[in-house]
Amino acid sequence: MGLRRIGLLGGGQLGRMTIEEARKYPSYFAVLSPDFPSPGADLADEVVIGDLSDPEAVLDLGGRVDVVSYEIEHVRVDALKELEARGIPVLPGSAVLERIQDKGLQKRLWDEAGLAQAPWVDLPENLSALPPADRAEALRSRAARVGGFPVVQKLRRGGYDGRGVRVLSGPSDEPLPGPSFLEARVDFSKELAVVVVRAPGSEPAAYPCVEMVFDPAANLCDSVRAPADEPPEVLESALRAALRCVEALDRAAHAASPGGAGAVGVFAVELFLSRDGRILVNEAAPRPHNSGHFTQDACAASQFEQYFRILAGLPPASTEQYRPARMLNILGDPGASGVPEYEGLAEALAVPGVTVHLYGKREVRPWRKMGHLTAVADTPEEAARRAEAARSRLRVLGG
């Protein structure tokens, strides 16, 4: 097999787990990371130290490799476009990331594709600068267009892991500053996700639909049940919606940049299951995702192996899930800081069917994702019991 040199923008845990999977094959990774050491940079063959928002650093990385990708969305799109103009493939294409980075553009795309989603409306870009009375009136009039208060305000750019989102209960509430939109607050019973694999020359495929459970204190995904506990028709509806999202991204990307790669790679599509049984699209990520971590231990091939295969020019693998699974994030203890200390790791690993994945982060902070664990079993209930038993024994403290 010819060795295709892969450049990854970002030195976090997603890059680390991709490189771990790639080591089963001949592989070469160069990583652009703002920090060294870092989870992904630790395992790379070559490291470029630089900011992901620095075009020169992005171009430097691109000049060292045969193909470039990104494990985080906060990357300079203009630099990716320049790489494409120089003949260096970017996967997924820069036009995909440009759409993903702006959640308002995402919302418009879902509307254009005829996908069901929460009603939404743009807010004035100068909202925060308006006098209080004018600001309240702008919020009141726009909230009425999506069903009234309470509503969810979302920043168009920069939001991540619950940041950039605020629930407004009335027109006097203080909104987030910056370009944003209002979205109706969905009365949902569950948050679902589907990881889609889209490789050149192959039909798109998807892993089983999963259910995400969020920790209200940490404001991020806490656990994933795979597959979701819903009837087959609901799971199939979620699967179809996710595939349509990725196809819509591909069409829009090729229309904007005919020479780009389009929606090639691994994508996570987050969905709401409303209480009246509808599947509503929330948003998409053009990379491996927390909702797909269970695939490392429960499936024929993980989302990270799929990602590597696509970047390396290899055919995708099966997305079949062998056994029910429960994934739990391992977070820093409240009040933890400093060098991480993993208390109870041996006891957690003693639970049958449990695998622990630690990210190698050098500093722990309260609620910071330090790793995850997956439990597999013959039933979803047993997988959940094993996962919770393992996590109850494991703490990440600061030394």
C-alpha positions in Angstrom: 0.0 0.0 0.0 1.3 3.4 -0.9 1.8 5.6 2.2 -0.5 8.7 2.0 0.7 11.3 4.4 -2.2 12.7 6.4 -2.4 16.1 7.9 -4.8 16.7 10.8 -5.7 20.2 12.0 -6.1 19.9 15.8 -4.3 18.0 18.5 -7.2 16.8 20.6 -8.6 13.4 21.5 -10.3 12.8 18.2 -7.0 13.0 16.4 -5.4 10.8 19.0 -8.0 8.0 18.6 -7.8 8.3 14.8 -4.0 7.8 15.0 -4.4 4.9 17.4 -6.7 3.1 14.9 -4.4 3.9 12.0 -1.4 2.2 13.6 -2.9 -1.1 12.5 -1.8 -0.1 9.0 1.1 1.7 7.4 0.3 5.3 8.3 1.9 8.8 8.6 0.3 11.7 10.4 1.4 15.3 10.7 -0.6 17.3 13.3 -1.1 21.1 13.6 -1.6 21.7 17.3 -1.5 24.9 19.3 0.1 23.0 22.2 2.7 20.3 22.7 2.3 17.9 24.3 -1.3 17.3 23.5 -3.4 14.1 23.0 -3.1 13.9 19.2 0.3 15.4 18.9 1.7 12.8 21.3 1.1 10.1 18.7 1.8 12.0 15.5 4.9 11.4 13.3 5.3 15.1 12.8 4.0 18.1 14.8 3.6 21.7 13.6 3.1 24.0 16.5 0.7 26.8 15.6 -2.8 28.3 15.9 -5.6 26.7 13.9 -6.7 30.3 13.0 -3.3 31.1 11.5 -3.4 30.7 7.7 0.3 30.4 7.5 0.4 27.5 10.0 -2.4 25.7 8.1 -0.6 26.1 4.8 2.7 25.0 6.4 1.0 21.7 7.5 -0.6 21.3 4.1 2.7 21.6 2.4 4.0 18.6 4.3 1.3 16.1 3.5 -0.9 14.5 0.7 -4.3 15.1 2.2 -5.6 17.4 5.0 -8.5 17.0 7.4 -9.7 18.6 10.7 -10.7 17.2 14.0 -12.4 20.4 15.1 -14.5 22.9 13.2 -12.7 26.1 14.4 -10.3 26.3 11.4 -9.6 29.1 8.9 -11.7 28.1 5.8 -9.8 30.5 3.6 -6.6 28.6 4.3 -8.3 25.3 3.4 -9.5 26.9 0.1 -6.0 27.9 -0.6 -4.8 24.3 0.0 -7.4 23.1 -2.5 -6.3 25.6 -5.0 -2.8 24.3 -4.6 -4.0 20.8 -5.4 -3.9 19.4 -1.8 -7.2 17.5 -1.1 -9.2 18.7 2.0 -11.6 16.1 3.4 -14.4 17.0 4.0 -14.1 19.9 1.5 -13.7 23.5 2.6 -17.2 24.3 1.4 -18.7 21.8 3.8 -16.8 23.3 6.8 -17.9 26.8 5.7 -21.5 25.7 5.9 -21.0 23.9 9.2 -19.2 26.7 10.9 -22.2 29.0 10.5 -25.3 27.4 12.2 -27.5 29.9 10.4 -26.3 28.6 7.1 -27.0 25.1 8.4 -30.5 26.0 9.3 -31.1 27.4 5.8 -29.7 24.3 4.3 -32.0 22.0 6.2 -35.0 24.2 5.1 -33.9 24.0 1.5 -33.5 20.2 1.7 -37.1 19.9 3.1 -35.8 18.5 6.4 -38.0 18.9 9.5 -36.4 21.1 12.2 -37.4 23.5 14.9 -38.8 26.8 13.6 -36.2 29.5 13.7 -35.6 33.2 12.8 -32.5 35.4 12.5 -31.8 38.1 15.0 -30.4 41.5 14.2 -26.6 41.5 14.2 -26.6 44.7 16.3 -29.0 43.3 18.9 -26.7 43.7 21.9 -26.1 47.4 20.9 -29.8 48.3 20.8 -31.3 50.3 23.6 -33.1 48.0 26.1 -36.6 48.8 24.9 -35.7 48.3 21.2 -33.8 45.1 22.1 -36.8 43.7 24.0 -39.1 44.6 21.1 -36.8 42.8 18.6 -36.8 39.7 20.8 -40.6 39.8 21.4 -41.5 40.2 17.7 -39.1 37.4 16.6 -40.0 35.0 19.4 -43.7 35.4 18.3 -42.6 34.1 14.8 -41.4 30.8 16.3 -44.2 30.2 18.8 -43.3 32.6 21.6 -41.2 32.4 24.8 -39.3 30.5 26.0 -37.0 30.4 23.0 -33.4 29.2 22.5 -30.9 31.7 21.3 -27.9 30.2 19.4 -24.8 32.0 18.2 -24.2 31.4 14.6 -20.4 30.8 15.2 -18.2 29.4 17.8 -20.6 27.4 20.0 -19.3 24.1 21.3 -20.3 21.6 24.0 -23.2 23.7 25.1 -21.5 27.1 24.8 -23.1 29.7 22.6 -26.6 28.6 23.6 -29.0 30.5 25.9 -32.6 29.9 26.8 -34.5 33.2 26.9 -37.7 33.1 29.0 -38.9 36.6 28.1 -38.0 39.8 26.2 -36.2 41.3 29.2 -33.6 38.4 29.4 -30.1 39.4 28.4 -29.2 37.8 25.1 -25.8 36.5 24.0 -23.7 39.0 22.1 -22.9 38.3 18.5 -24.7 37.2 15.3 -27.3 34.7 16.3 -30.8 33.3 15.7 -33.8 32.3 17.8 -35.1 28.7 17.7 -38.3 27.4 19.1 -37.7 25.4 22.3 -38.5 21.9 21.2 -40.6 19.7 23.5 -38.5 16.6 22.9 -38.4 13.3 24.6 -34.9 12.3 23.5 -31.8 13.6 21.7 -30.6 11.2 19.1 -27.6 11.0 16.9 -26.5 9.1 13.8 -22.9 8.8 12.6 -22.7 8.6 8.8 -19.7 7.3 6.8 -19.4 8.7 3.3 -16.5 7.5 1.2 -15.7 8.2 -2.5 -17.1 5.5 -4.8 -19.2 3.9 -2.0 -22.8 4.2 -0.9 -23.2 6.2 2.3 -23.5 4.1 5.3 -24.5 4.7 8.9 -24.1 3.3 12.4 -27.2 2.5 14.4 -29.1 5.5 15.8 -28.1 6.3 19.4 -29.6 8.1 22.3 -27.6 10.9 24.0 -28.1 11.8 27.6 -26.9 15.2 28.7 -25.5 16.2 32.1 -27.3 19.5 33.1 -24.5 20.5 35.5 -21.7 20.0 32.9 -23.9 21.0 30.0 -22.5 18.4 27.7 -23.2 14.8 26.6 -22.8 12.5 29.5 -23.7 9.1 28.1 -24.7 7.3 24.9 -27.1 4.3 24.6 -26.4 2.3 21.5 -28.7 1.6 19.9 -31.4 4.0 21.1 -34.4 2.4 22.8 -37.0 3.2 20.2 -39.1 1.2 17.8 -37.5 0.2 14.4 -39.6 2.8 12.5 -38.3 5.6 14.6 -34.7 4.5 14.2 -35.1 4.1 10.5 -36.6 7.6 10.3 -33.6 9.0 12.1 -31.3 7.2 9.8 -33.0 8.5 6.7 -32.9 12.1 8.1 -29.2 11.8 8.9 -28.3 10.5 5.4 -30.4 13.3 3.8 -28.5 15.9 5.9 -25.1 14.6 4.6 -26.4 14.5 1.0 -27.6 18.1 1.4 -24.2 19.1 2.6 -22.6 17.4 -0.4 -24.9 19.1 -2.9 -24.4 22.5 -1.4 -20.6 22.1 -1.2 -20.3 21.0 -4.8 -22.5 23.9 -5.9 -20.3 26.3 -4.1 -16.9 24.7 -4.9 -17.2 22.2 -7.9 -13.6 21.2 -7.5 -13.7 20.4 -3.8 -14.2 17.0 -2.2 -17.7 17.7 -0.9 -19.1 15.8 2.0 -16.6 13.0 2.2 -15.7 11.7 5.6 -17.4 10.8 8.9 -20.3 13.0 10.0 -22.4 13.1 13.1 -26.0 14.3 12.8 -27.8 15.3 16.0 -31.5 15.0 16.1 -34.5 15.6 18.4 -37.3 13.1 18.9 -40.3 15.3 19.7 -42.9 14.0 22.1 -45.3 13.7 19.2 -43.0 11.3 17.5 -41.3 13.5 14.9 -37.6 13.5 14.0 -36.2 17.0 13.9 -32.7 17.8 12.6 -30.6 19.8 15.1 -27.1 20.2 13.7 -24.2 18.2 12.0 -20.5 17.8 12.7 -18.1 17.0 9.9 -15.8 14.7 12.0 -15.9 11.8 14.4 -18.1 12.6 17.4 -18.7 11.8 21.0 -21.9 10.0 20.1 -19.9 7.5 18.0 -17.3 6.6 20.6 -19.2 3.3 21.4 -18.1 2.1 17.9 -14.6 1.4 19.2 -15.8 -1.5 21.3 -19.2 -2.6 19.9 -18.9 -2.5 16.1 -17.0 -4.2 13.3 -15.0 -1.0 12.8 -14.9 2.2 14.7 -15.8 5.7 13.5 -12.0 6.4 13.8 -11.0 3.5 11.6 -13.6 4.7 9.0 -12.2 8.2 9.2 -8.6 7.0 8.6 -9.6 4.7 5.8 -11.3 7.5 3.9 -8.3 9.9 4.4 -5.9 7.1 3.4 -7.8 6.3 0.2 -9.0 2.9 1.5 -12.5 1.4 1.2 -14.8 1.9 4.2 -15.6 -0.9 6.6 -18.8 -2.4 7.9 -20.9 -0.2 10.3 -22.5 -3.3 11.9 -22.9 -3.2 15.7 -22.3 -6.6 17.4 -23.6 -6.0 20.9 -25.6 -3.4 22.8 -23.4 -0.8 24.4 -23.4 2.1 26.8 -20.7 4.8 26.6 -20.0 7.2 29.5 -17.8 10.2 29.5 -15.1 10.4 32.1 -15.0 14.0 33.4 -12.8 15.9 35.8 -14.1 16.0 39.3 -15.8 19.2 40.4 -13.0 21.4 41.8 -10.2 19.2 40.2 -7.2 21.0 38.8 -3.6 20.3 37.9 -2.0 17.1 36.8 -4.7 14.4 36.5 -4.7 11.4 38.9 -6.9 8.5 38.0 -8.3 7.0 41.1 -10.0 3.5 40.8 -8.8 2.7 37.3 -8.0 -0.9 38.1 -11.4 -1.3 39.8 -13.2 0.1 36.8 -11.4 -2.2 34.4 -12.3 -5.2 36.6 -16.0 -4.8 35.6 -16.7 -7.4 32.8 -17.2 -6.0 29.3 -15.8 -2.5 30.1 -13.0 -0.8 28.2 -11.6 2.6 29.3 -10.2 5.1 26.9 -8.1 7.9 28.4 -7.1 10.9 26.3 -3.7 11.7 27.7 -4.6 15.3 28.7 -1.9 16.8 30.9 -4.3 19.0 32.9 -7.6 18.2 34.6 -10.3 20.9 35.1 -13.9 20.5 36.5 -16.1 18.7 34.0 -13.3 18.5 31.4 -13.6 15.4 29.2 -10.6 13.3 30.2 -11.7 10.0 28.6 -14.6 7.7 28.2 -15.6 4.1 28.9 -17.7 1.7 27.0 -19.5 -1.3 28.4 -20.9 -4.1 26.1 -23.3 -6.8 27.1 -26.0 -9.1 25.8 -28.7 -6.6 26.7 -28.8 -2.8 26.9 -29.8 -2.9 30.5 -26.7 -5.0 31.4 -24.5 -2.7 29.4 -25.8 0.3 31.3 -25.4 -1.5 34.7 -21.8 -2.4 33.9 -21.0 1.1 32.6 -22.3 2.8 35.7 -20.6 0.3 38.0 -17.3 1.1 36.3 -17.7 4.8 36.4 -18.7 4.8 40.0 -15.3 3.4 40.8 -13.3 5.9 38.7 -12.5 9.5 39.5 -10.2 12.0 37.9 -8.6 14.2 40.5 -5.9 16.9 40.3 -2.5 16.5 41.9 
